Amino acid sequence: MELLRLIRDKEHHKFVQYFSKRYIPDASMIQNLVILVHHVAQGSASDAQRLGLVQAGQQITSRIVISCAEVVKAYLEKNGEVAIKELRMFCIGSAWAKC
């Protein structure tokens, strides 16, 4: 959730530009950012192809996806070890819950 909040904070202006100020009605909907990022990236790729800005088979890179990757990279550099430990504990807890 922390990563999603960081992405929202960095890219808020773009989300507002594409989806209006109500792109996330409340904090409980923050996981929808993943879908919104995908939607923006897919739309940008379609527009680039339709405008003839890319050759057939050429890879299209989305600025918003790169920006999200930068946020994730910075987060993992700062909090990676703690995040891994938390994920391991979560996985162990989930495995026990299934027994």
PDB file as gemmi writes it, atoms N, CA and C in Angstrom:
CRYST1    1.000    1.000    1.000  90.00  90.00  90.00 P 1                      
ATOM      1  N   MET A   1       0.827  -1.184   0.000  1.00  0.00           N  
ATOM      2  CA  MET A   1       0.000   0.000   0.000  1.00  0.00           C  
ATOM      3  C   MET A   1       0.876   1.255   0.000  1.00  0.00           C  
ATOM      4  N   GLU A   2       2.005   1.165   0.716  1.00  0.00           N  
ATOM      5  CA  GLU A   2       2.906   2.308   0.771  1.00  0.00           C  
ATOM      6  C   GLU A   2       3.438   2.645  -0.619  1.00  0.00           C  
ATOM      7  N   LEU A   3       3.780   1.628  -1.388  1.00  0.00           N  
ATOM      8  CA  LEU A   3       4.252   1.850  -2.756  1.00  0.00           C  
ATOM      9  C   LEU A   3       3.184   2.536  -3.603  1.00  0.00           C  
ATOM     10  N   LEU A   4       1.959   2.100  -3.469  1.00  0.00           N  
ATOM     11  CA  LEU A   4       0.876   2.703  -4.236  1.00  0.00           C  
ATOM     12  C   LEU A   4       0.678   4.166  -3.849  1.00  0.00           C  
ATOM     13  N   ARG A   5       0.806   4.469  -2.575  1.00  0.00           N  
ATOM     14  CA  ARG A   5       0.692   5.868  -2.136  1.00  0.00           C  
ATOM     15  C   ARG A   5       1.832   6.715  -2.720  1.00  0.00           C  
ATOM     16  N   LEU A   6       3.034   6.160  -2.758  1.00  0.00           N  
ATOM     17  CA  LEU A   6       4.162   6.887  -3.336  1.00  0.00           C  
ATOM     18  C   LEU A   6       3.950   7.145  -4.833  1.00  0.00           C  
ATOM     19  N   ILE A   7       3.442   6.145  -5.530  1.00  0.00           N  
ATOM     20  CA  ILE A   7       3.151   6.299  -6.962  1.00  0.00           C  
ATOM     21  C   ILE A   7       2.060   7.338  -7.160  1.00  0.00           C  
ATOM     22  N   ARG A   8       1.013   7.262  -6.353  1.00  0.00           N  
ATOM     23  CA  ARG A   8      -0.070   8.239  -6.454  1.00  0.00           C  
ATOM     24  C   ARG A   8       0.467   9.660  -6.247  1.00  0.00           C  
ATOM     25  N   ASP A   9       1.298   9.824  -5.236  1.00  0.00           N  
ATOM     26  CA  ASP A   9       1.838  11.149  -4.947  1.00  0.00           C  
ATOM     27  C   ASP A   9       2.689  11.678  -6.102  1.00  0.00           C  
ATOM     28  N   LYS A  10       3.500  10.815  -6.692  1.00  0.00           N  
ATOM     29  CA  LYS A  10       4.383  11.248  -7.784  1.00  0.00           C  
ATOM     30  C   LYS A  10       3.604  11.543  -9.066  1.00  0.00           C  
ATOM     31  N   GLU A  11       2.606  10.740  -9.358  1.00  0.00           N  
ATOM     32  CA  GLU A  11       1.902  10.839 -10.640  1.00  0.00           C  
ATOM     33  C   GLU A  11       0.493  11.428 -10.523  1.00  0.00           C  
ATOM     34  N   HIS A  12       0.186  12.043  -9.404  1.00  0.00           N  
ATOM     35  CA  HIS A  12      -1.160  12.592  -9.183  1.00  0.00           C  
ATOM     36  C   HIS A  12      -1.611  13.485 -10.336  1.00  0.00           C  
ATOM     37  N   HIS A  13      -0.738  14.375 -10.781  1.00  0.00           N  
ATOM     38  CA  HIS A  13      -1.106  15.309 -11.849  1.00  0.00           C  
ATOM     39  C   HIS A  13      -1.509  14.588 -13.136  1.00  0.00           C  
ATOM     40  N   LYS A  14      -0.841  13.477 -13.427  1.00  0.00           N  
ATOM     41  CA  LYS A  14      -1.180  12.716 -14.636  1.00  0.00           C  
ATOM     42  C   LYS A  14      -2.505  11.976 -14.471  1.00  0.00           C  
ATOM     43  N   PHE A  15      -2.725  11.409 -13.282  1.00  0.00           N  
ATOM     44  CA  PHE A  15      -4.000  10.727 -13.049  1.00  0.00           C  
ATOM     45  C   PHE A  15      -5.158  11.713 -13.149  1.00  0.00           C  
ATOM     46  N   VAL A  16      -4.976  12.913 -12.620  1.00  0.00           N  
ATOM     47  CA  VAL A  16      -6.019  13.943 -12.719  1.00  0.00           C  
ATOM     48  C   VAL A  16      -6.223  14.327 -14.180  1.00  0.00           C  
ATOM     49  N   GLN A  17      -5.143  14.473 -14.922  1.00  0.00           N  
ATOM     50  CA  GLN A  17      -5.231  14.834 -16.336  1.00  0.00           C  
ATOM     51  C   GLN A  17      -6.044  13.803 -17.125  1.00  0.00           C  
ATOM     52  N   TYR A  18      -5.792  12.532 -16.874  1.00  0.00           N  
ATOM     53  CA  TYR A  18      -6.471  11.472 -17.629  1.00  0.00           C  
ATOM     54  C   TYR A  18      -7.847  11.111 -17.077  1.00  0.00           C  
ATOM     55  N   PHE A  19      -8.014  11.161 -15.760  1.00  0.00           N  
ATOM     56  CA  PHE A  19      -9.222  10.586 -15.159  1.00  0.00           C  
ATOM     57  C   PHE A  19     -10.028  11.545 -14.283  1.00  0.00           C  
ATOM     58  N   SER A  20      -9.626  12.787 -14.149  1.00  0.00           N  
ATOM     59  CA  SER A  20     -10.254  13.825 -13.317  1.00  0.00           C  
ATOM     60  C   SER A  20      -9.826  13.681 -11.857  1.00  0.00           C  
ATOM     61  N   LYS A  21     -10.202  14.660 -11.063  1.00  0.00           N  
ATOM     62  CA  LYS A  21      -9.794  14.688  -9.653  1.00  0.00           C  
ATOM     63  C   LYS A  21     -10.357  13.513  -8.860  1.00  0.00           C  
ATOM     64  N   ARG A  22     -11.397  12.890  -9.348  1.00  0.00           N  
ATOM     65  CA  ARG A  22     -12.050  11.800  -8.619  1.00  0.00           C  
ATOM     66  C   ARG A  22     -11.565  10.427  -9.082  1.00  0.00           C  
ATOM     67  N   TYR A  23     -10.325  10.348  -9.558  1.00  0.00           N  
ATOM     68  CA  TYR A  23      -9.809   9.063 -10.043  1.00  0.00           C  
ATOM     69  C   TYR A  23      -9.728   8.024  -8.940  1.00  0.00           C  
ATOM     70  N   ILE A  24      -9.586   8.465  -7.703  1.00  0.00           N  
ATOM     71  CA  ILE A  24      -9.689   7.560  -6.547  1.00  0.00           C  
ATOM     72  C   ILE A  24     -10.658   8.226  -5.575  1.00  0.00           C  
ATOM     73  N   PRO A  25     -11.882   7.717  -5.492  1.00  0.00           N  
ATOM     74  CA  PRO A  25     -12.880   8.362  -4.637  1.00  0.00           C  
ATOM     75  C   PRO A  25     -12.480   8.430  -3.155  1.00  0.00           C  
ATOM     76  N   ASP A  26     -11.792   7.404  -2.680  1.00  0.00           N  
ATOM     77  CA  ASP A  26     -11.298   7.418  -1.298  1.00  0.00           C  
ATOM     78  C   ASP A  26     -10.090   6.488  -1.194  1.00  0.00           C  
ATOM     79  N   ALA A  27      -9.395   6.578  -0.066  1.00  0.00           N  
ATOM     80  CA  ALA A  27      -8.134   5.845   0.114  1.00  0.00           C  
ATOM     81  C   ALA A  27      -8.287   4.334   0.004  1.00  0.00           C  
ATOM     82  N   SER A  28      -9.478   3.811   0.247  1.00  0.00           N  
ATOM     83  CA  SER A  28      -9.667   2.359   0.173  1.00  0.00           C  
ATOM     84  C   SER A  28      -9.597   1.839  -1.264  1.00  0.00           C  
ATOM     85  N   MET A  29      -9.605   2.736  -2.228  1.00  0.00           N  
ATOM     86  CA  MET A  29      -9.584   2.335  -3.637  1.00  0.00           C  
ATOM     87  C   MET A  29      -8.192   2.477  -4.267  1.00  0.00           C  
ATOM     88  N   ILE A  30      -7.169   2.700  -3.457  1.00  0.00           N  
ATOM     89  CA  ILE A  30      -5.832   2.992  -3.993  1.00  0.00           C  
ATOM     90  C   ILE A  30      -5.278   1.846  -4.850  1.00  0.00           C  
ATOM     91  N   GLN A  31      -5.704   0.624  -4.599  1.00  0.00           N  
ATOM     92  CA  GLN A  31      -5.206  -0.498  -5.401  1.00  0.00           C  
ATOM     93  C   GLN A  31      -5.614  -0.359  -6.866  1.00  0.00           C  
ATOM     94  N   ASN A  32      -6.600   0.470  -7.158  1.00  0.00           N  
ATOM     95  CA  ASN A  32      -7.015   0.685  -8.545  1.00  0.00           C  
ATOM     96  C   ASN A  32      -5.970   1.434  -9.362  1.00  0.00           C  
ATOM     97  N   LEU A  33      -4.962   2.002  -8.699  1.00  0.00           N  
ATOM     98  CA  LEU A  33      -3.888   2.671  -9.436  1.00  0.00           C  
ATOM     99  C   LEU A  33      -3.216   1.721 -10.417  1.00  0.00           C  
ATOM    100  N   VAL A  34      -3.108   0.465 -10.058  1.00  0.00           N  
ATOM    101  CA  VAL A  34      -2.479  -0.519 -10.950  1.00  0.00           C  
ATOM    102  C   VAL A  34      -3.242  -0.573 -12.273  1.00  0.00           C  
ATOM    103  N   ILE A  35      -4.540  -0.607 -12.196  1.00  0.00           N  
ATOM    104  CA  ILE A  35      -5.373  -0.649 -13.404  1.00  0.00           C  
ATOM    105  C   ILE A  35      -5.252   0.659 -14.178  1.00  0.00           C  
ATOM    106  N   LEU A  36      -5.227   1.780 -13.466  1.00  0.00           N  
ATOM    107  CA  LEU A  36      -5.133   3.077 -14.133  1.00  0.00           C  
ATOM    108  C   LEU A  36      -3.802   3.229 -14.863  1.00  0.00           C  
ATOM    109  N   VAL A  37      -2.712   2.797 -14.247  1.00  0.00           N  
ATOM    110  CA  VAL A  37      -1.402   2.856 -14.899  1.00  0.00           C  
ATOM    111  C   VAL A  37      -1.424   2.001 -16.169  1.00  0.00           C  
ATOM    112  N   HIS A  38      -1.978   0.804 -16.059  1.00  0.00           N  
ATOM    113  CA  HIS A  38      -2.070  -0.077 -17.227  1.00  0.00           C  
ATOM    114  C   HIS A  38      -2.913   0.578 -18.321  1.00  0.00           C  
ATOM    115  N   HIS A  39      -4.003   1.182 -17.942  1.00  0.00           N  
ATOM    116  CA  HIS A  39      -4.895   1.835 -18.905  1.00  0.00           C  
ATOM    117  C   HIS A  39      -4.176   2.974 -19.635  1.00  0.00           C  
ATOM    118  N   VAL A  40      -3.442   3.794 -18.889  1.00  0.00           N  
ATOM    119  CA  VAL A  40      -2.695   4.906 -19.493  1.00  0.00           C  
ATOM    120  C   VAL A  40      -1.628   4.364 -20.448  1.00  0.00           C  
ATOM    121  N   ALA A  41      -0.885   3.370 -20.021  1.00  0.00           N  
ATOM    122  CA  ALA A  41       0.177   2.800 -20.858  1.00  0.00           C  
ATOM    123  C   ALA A  41      -0.400   2.188 -22.135  1.00  0.00           C  
ATOM    124  N   GLN A  42      -1.476   1.454 -22.000  1.00  0.00           N  
ATOM    125  CA  GLN A  42      -2.099   0.831 -23.168  1.00  0.00           C  
ATOM    126  C   GLN A  42      -2.656   1.891 -24.118  1.00  0.00           C  
ATOM    127  N   GLY A  43      -3.278   2.918 -23.556  1.00  0.00           N  
ATOM    128  CA  GLY A  43      -3.813   4.003 -24.384  1.00  0.00           C  
ATOM    129  C   GLY A  43      -2.716   4.752 -25.122  1.00  0.00           C  
ATOM    130  N   SER A  44      -1.617   5.003 -24.444  1.00  0.00           N  
ATOM    131  CA  SER A  44      -0.489   5.695 -25.076  1.00  0.00           C  
ATOM    132  C   SER A  44       0.089   4.863 -26.226  1.00  0.00           C  
ATOM    133  N   ALA A  45       0.195   3.571 -26.014  1.00  0.00           N  
ATOM    134  CA  ALA A  45       0.714   2.688 -27.063  1.00  0.00           C  
ATOM    135  C   ALA A  45      -0.224   2.672 -28.268  1.00  0.00           C  
ATOM    136  N   SER A  46      -1.511   2.594 -28.007  1.00  0.00           N  
ATOM    137  CA  SER A  46      -2.489   2.600 -29.106  1.00  0.00           C  
ATOM    138  C   SER A  46      -2.441   3.914 -29.888  1.00  0.00           C  
ATOM    139  N   ASP A  47      -2.353   5.022 -29.160  1.00  0.00           N  
ATOM    140  CA  ASP A  47      -2.284   6.330 -29.812  1.00  0.00           C  
ATOM    141  C   ASP A  47      -1.020   6.450 -30.664  1.00  0.00           C  
ATOM    142  N   ALA A  48       0.109   5.998 -30.142  1.00  0.00           N  
ATOM    143  CA  ALA A  48       1.369   6.070 -30.883  1.00  0.00           C  
ATOM    144  C   ALA A  48       1.285   5.256 -32.169  1.00  0.00           C  
ATOM    145  N   GLN A  49       0.678   4.092 -32.098  1.00  0.00           N  
ATOM    146  CA  GLN A  49       0.530   3.258 -33.298  1.00  0.00           C  
ATOM    147  C   GLN A  49      -0.421   3.911 -34.293  1.00  0.00           C  
ATOM    148  N   ARG A  50      -1.536   4.418 -33.785  1.00  0.00           N  
ATOM    149  CA  ARG A  50      -2.532   5.031 -34.663  1.00  0.00           C  
ATOM    150  C   ARG A  50      -1.958   6.271 -35.365  1.00  0.00           C  
ATOM    151  N   LEU A  51      -1.091   7.016 -34.681  1.00  0.00           N  
ATOM    152  CA  LEU A  51      -0.489   8.211 -35.264  1.00  0.00           C  
ATOM    153  C   LEU A  51       0.731   7.903 -36.130  1.00  0.00           C  
ATOM    154  N   GLY A  52       1.102   6.624 -36.185  1.00  0.00           N  
ATOM    155  CA  GLY A  52       2.242   6.225 -37.010  1.00  0.00           C  
ATOM    156  C   GLY A  52       3.583   6.618 -36.425  1.00  0.00           C  
ATOM    157  N   LEU A  53       3.664   6.752 -35.123  1.00  0.00           N  
ATOM    158  CA  LEU A  53       4.909   7.163 -34.473  1.00  0.00           C  
ATOM    159  C   LEU A  53       5.855   5.997 -34.217  1.00  0.00           C  
ATOM    160  N   VAL A  54       5.381   4.785 -34.435  1.00  0.00           N  
ATOM    161  CA  VAL A  54       6.219   3.603 -34.219  1.00  0.00           C  
ATOM    162  C   VAL A  54       6.079   2.661 -35.409  1.00  0.00           C  
ATOM    163  N   GLN A  55       7.134   1.918 -35.652  1.00  0.00           N  
ATOM    164  CA  GLN A  55       7.135   0.907 -36.698  1.00  0.00           C  
ATOM    165  C   GLN A  55       6.462  -0.367 -36.172  1.00  0.00           C  
ATOM    166  N   ALA A  56       5.968  -1.193 -37.056  1.00  0.00           N  
ATOM    167  CA  ALA A  56       5.383  -2.471 -36.663  1.00  0.00           C  
ATOM    168  C   ALA A  56       6.424  -3.300 -35.919  1.00  0.00           C  
ATOM    169  N   GLY A  57       6.050  -3.846 -34.784  1.00  0.00           N  
ATOM    170  CA  GLY A  57       6.943  -4.678 -33.990  1.00  0.00           C  
ATOM    171  C   GLY A  57       7.870  -3.899 -33.074  1.00  0.00           C  
ATOM    172  N   GLN A  58       7.887  -2.585 -33.205  1.00  0.00           N  
ATOM    173  CA  GLN A  58       8.749  -1.755 -32.358  1.00  0.00           C  
ATOM    174  C   GLN A  58       8.147  -1.663 -30.955  1.00  0.00           C  
ATOM    175  N   GLN A  59       9.000  -1.753 -29.948  1.00  0.00           N  
ATOM    176  CA  GLN A  59       8.541  -1.677 -28.556  1.00  0.00           C  
ATOM    177  C   GLN A  59       8.246  -0.230 -28.193  1.00  0.00           C  
ATOM    178  N   ILE A  60       7.152  -0.028 -27.487  1.00  0.00           N  
ATOM    179  CA  ILE A  60       6.754   1.301 -27.040  1.00  0.00           C  
ATOM    180  C   ILE A  60       6.942   1.359 -25.534  1.00  0.00           C  
ATOM    181  N   THR A  61       7.612   2.394 -25.071  1.00  0.00           N  
ATOM    182  CA  THR A  61       7.856   2.554 -23.643  1.00  0.00           C  
ATOM    183  C   THR A  61       6.966   3.661 -23.109  1.00  0.00           C  
ATOM    184  N   SER A  62       6.255   3.362 -22.031  1.00  0.00           N  
ATOM    185  CA  SER A  62       5.353   4.327 -21.425  1.00  0.00           C  
ATOM    186  C   SER A  62       6.070   5.095 -20.323  1.00  0.00           C  
ATOM    187  N   ARG A  63       5.958   6.415 -20.347  1.00  0.00           N  
ATOM    188  CA  ARG A  63       6.576   7.256 -19.334  1.00  0.00           C  
ATOM    189  C   ARG A  63       6.026   6.956 -17.950  1.00  0.00           C  
ATOM    190  N   ILE A  64       4.738   6.692 -17.829  1.00  0.00           N  
ATOM    191  CA  ILE A  64       4.159   6.448 -16.512  1.00  0.00           C  
ATOM    192  C   ILE A  64       4.648   5.116 -15.944  1.00  0.00           C  
ATOM    193  N   VAL A  65       4.863   4.122 -16.782  1.00  0.00           N  
ATOM    194  CA  VAL A  65       5.384   2.835 -16.316  1.00  0.00           C  
ATOM    195  C   VAL A  65       6.832   3.013 -15.846  1.00  0.00           C  
ATOM    196  N   ILE A  66       7.612   3.782 -16.583  1.00  0.00           N  
ATOM    197  CA  ILE A  66       9.005   4.049 -16.176  1.00  0.00           C  
ATOM    198  C   ILE A  66       9.009   4.793 -14.843  1.00  0.00           C  
ATOM    199  N   SER A  67       8.135   5.759 -14.695  1.00  0.00           N  
ATOM    200  CA  SER A  67       8.060   6.528 -13.457  1.00  0.00           C  
ATOM    201  C   SER A  67       7.701   5.626 -12.277  1.00  0.00           C  
ATOM    202  N   CYS A  68       6.753   4.723 -12.482  1.00  0.00           N  
ATOM    203  CA  CYS A  68       6.371   3.771 -11.423  1.00  0.00           C  
ATOM    204  C   CYS A  68       7.547   2.865 -11.068  1.00  0.00           C  
ATOM    205  N   ALA A  69       8.287   2.437 -12.087  1.00  0.00           N  
ATOM    206  CA  ALA A  69       9.454   1.586 -11.839  1.00  0.00           C  
ATOM    207  C   ALA A  69      10.510   2.335 -11.029  1.00  0.00           C  
ATOM    208  N   GLU A  70      10.676   3.624 -11.290  1.00  0.00           N  
ATOM    209  CA  GLU A  70      11.619   4.426 -10.516  1.00  0.00           C  
ATOM    210  C   GLU A  70      11.204   4.511  -9.048  1.00  0.00           C  
ATOM    211  N   VAL A  71       9.903   4.648  -8.806  1.00  0.00           N  
ATOM    212  CA  VAL A  71       9.389   4.687  -7.431  1.00  0.00           C  
ATOM    213  C   VAL A  71       9.660   3.358  -6.735  1.00  0.00           C  
ATOM    214  N   VAL A  72       9.376   2.253  -7.416  1.00  0.00           N  
ATOM    215  CA  VAL A  72       9.595   0.928  -6.844  1.00  0.00           C  
ATOM    216  C   VAL A  72      11.082   0.716  -6.560  1.00  0.00           C  
ATOM    217  N   LYS A  73      11.933   1.100  -7.495  1.00  0.00           N  
ATOM    218  CA  LYS A  73      13.378   0.938  -7.314  1.00  0.00           C  
ATOM    219  C   LYS A  73      13.865   1.710  -6.094  1.00  0.00           C  
ATOM    220  N   ALA A  74      13.464   2.962  -5.973  1.00  0.00           N  
ATOM    221  CA  ALA A  74      13.882   3.783  -4.834  1.00  0.00           C  
ATOM    222  C   ALA A  74      13.356   3.199  -3.522  1.00  0.00           C  
ATOM    223  N   TYR A  75      12.134   2.710  -3.546  1.00  0.00           N  
ATOM    224  CA  TYR A  75      11.542   2.120  -2.347  1.00  0.00           C  
ATOM    225  C   TYR A  75      12.319   0.876  -1.919  1.00  0.00           C  
ATOM    226  N   LEU A  76      12.637   0.020  -2.876  1.00  0.00           N  
ATOM    227  CA  LEU A  76      13.354  -1.211  -2.554  1.00  0.00           C  
ATOM    228  C   LEU A  76      14.789  -0.940  -2.106  1.00  0.00           C  
ATOM    229  N   GLU A  77      15.422   0.074  -2.688  1.00  0.00           N  
ATOM    230  CA  GLU A  77      16.764   0.427  -2.232  1.00  0.00           C  
ATOM    231  C   GLU A  77      16.744   0.870  -0.775  1.00  0.00           C  
ATOM    232  N   LYS A  78      15.684   1.552  -0.388  1.00  0.00           N  
ATOM    233  CA  LYS A  78      15.576   2.074   0.977  1.00  0.00           C  
ATOM    234  C   LYS A  78      14.997   1.041   1.941  1.00  0.00           C  
ATOM    235  N   ASN A  79      13.998   0.285   1.504  1.00  0.00           N  
ATOM    236  CA  ASN A  79      13.239  -0.594   2.400  1.00  0.00           C  
ATOM    237  C   ASN A  79      13.229  -2.052   1.981  1.00  0.00           C  
ATOM    238  N   GLY A  80      14.086  -2.437   1.053  1.00  0.00           N  
ATOM    239  CA  GLY A  80      14.028  -3.779   0.484  1.00  0.00           C  
ATOM    240  C   GLY A  80      14.160  -4.906   1.486  1.00  0.00           C  
ATOM    241  N   GLU A  81      15.113  -4.806   2.371  1.00  0.00           N  
ATOM    242  CA  GLU A  81      15.329  -5.889   3.343  1.00  0.00           C  
ATOM    243  C   GLU A  81      14.133  -6.053   4.263  1.00  0.00           C  
ATOM    244  N   VAL A  82      13.594  -4.956   4.747  1.00  0.00           N  
ATOM    245  CA  VAL A  82      12.428  -5.007   5.632  1.00  0.00           C  
ATOM    246  C   VAL A  82      11.218  -5.560   4.865  1.00  0.00           C  
ATOM    247  N   ALA A  83      11.040  -5.105   3.635  1.00  0.00           N  
ATOM    248  CA  ALA A  83       9.909  -5.572   2.832  1.00  0.00           C  
ATOM    249  C   ALA A  83       9.986  -7.077   2.595  1.00  0.00           C  
ATOM    250  N   ILE A  84      11.178  -7.584   2.320  1.00  0.00           N  
ATOM    251  CA  ILE A  84      11.347  -9.022   2.099  1.00  0.00           C  
ATOM    252  C   ILE A  84      11.012  -9.804   3.368  1.00  0.00           C  
ATOM    253  N   LYS A  85      11.476  -9.330   4.502  1.00  0.00           N  
ATOM    254  CA  LYS A  85      11.168  -9.996   5.772  1.00  0.00           C  
ATOM    255  C   LYS A  85       9.666 -10.006   6.024  1.00  0.00           C  
ATOM    256  N   GLU A  86       8.995  -8.882   5.760  1.00  0.00           N  
ATOM    257  CA  GLU A  86       7.552  -8.813   5.961  1.00  0.00           C  
ATOM    258  C   GLU A  86       6.822  -9.763   5.023  1.00  0.00           C  
ATOM    259  N   LEU A  87       7.266  -9.838   3.765  1.00  0.00           N  
ATOM    260  CA  LEU A  87       6.642 -10.758   2.816  1.00  0.00           C  
ATOM    261  C   LEU A  87       6.843 -12.214   3.237  1.00  0.00           C  
ATOM    262  N   ARG A  88       8.028 -12.531   3.733  1.00  0.00           N  
ATOM    263  CA  ARG A  88       8.277 -13.900   4.197  1.00  0.00           C  
ATOM    264  C   ARG A  88       7.348 -14.247   5.355  1.00  0.00           C  
ATOM    265  N   MET A  89       7.211 -13.316   6.300  1.00  0.00           N  
ATOM    266  CA  MET A  89       6.323 -13.555   7.444  1.00  0.00           C  
ATOM    267  C   MET A  89       4.884 -13.715   6.977  1.00  0.00           C  
ATOM    268  N   PHE A  90       4.483 -12.901   6.016  1.00  0.00           N  
ATOM    269  CA  PHE A  90       3.134 -12.985   5.477  1.00  0.00           C  
ATOM    270  C   PHE A  90       2.912 -14.344   4.819  1.00  0.00           C  
ATOM    271  N   CYS A  91       3.897 -14.789   4.032  1.00  0.00           N  
ATOM    272  CA  CYS A  91       3.784 -16.083   3.342  1.00  0.00           C  
ATOM    273  C   CYS A  91       3.738 -17.239   4.335  1.00  0.00           C  
ATOM    274  N   ILE A  92       4.561 -17.165   5.359  1.00  0.00           N  
ATOM    275  CA  ILE A  92       4.552 -18.214   6.383  1.00  0.00           C  
ATOM    276  C   ILE A  92       3.201 -18.231   7.092  1.00  0.00           C  
ATOM    277  N   GLY A  93       2.702 -17.050   7.442  1.00  0.00           N  
ATOM    278  CA  GLY A  93       1.401 -16.954   8.092  1.00  0.00           C  
ATOM    279  C   GLY A  93       0.284 -17.479   7.211  1.00  0.00           C  
ATOM    280  N   SER A  94       0.358 -17.180   5.908  1.00  0.00           N  
ATOM    281  CA  SER A  94      -0.658 -17.664   4.979  1.00  0.00           C  
ATOM    282  C   SER A  94      -0.607 -19.177   4.844  1.00  0.00           C  
ATOM    283  N   ALA A  95       0.586 -19.742   4.838  1.00  0.00           N  
ATOM    284  CA  ALA A  95       0.730 -21.194   4.726  1.00  0.00           C  
ATOM    285  C   ALA A  95       0.133 -21.872   5.959  1.00  0.00           C  
ATOM    286  N   TRP A  96       0.365 -21.303   7.137  1.00  0.00           N  
ATOM    287  CA  TRP A  96      -0.207 -21.873   8.352  1.00  0.00           C  
ATOM    288  C   TRP A  96      -1.716 -21.748   8.377  1.00  0.00           C  
ATOM    289  N   ALA A  97      -2.243 -20.664   7.807  1.00  0.00           N  
ATOM    290  CA  ALA A  97      -3.682 -20.451   7.805  1.00  0.00           C  
ATOM    291  C   ALA A  97      -4.390 -21.496   6.947  1.00  0.00           C  
ATOM    292  N   LYS A  98      -3.714 -22.041   5.949  1.00  0.00           N  
ATOM    293  CA  LYS A  98      -4.317 -23.032   5.061  1.00  0.00           C  
ATOM    294  C   LYS A  98      -4.340 -24.420   5.674  1.00  0.00           C  
ATOM    295  N   CYS A  99      -3.567 -24.643   6.730  1.00  0.00           N  
ATOM    296  CA  CYS A  99      -3.495 -25.972   7.329  1.00  0.00           C  
ATOM    297  C   CYS A  99      -4.736 -26.299   8.138  1.00  0.00           C  
TER     298      CYS A  99                                                      
END                                                                             
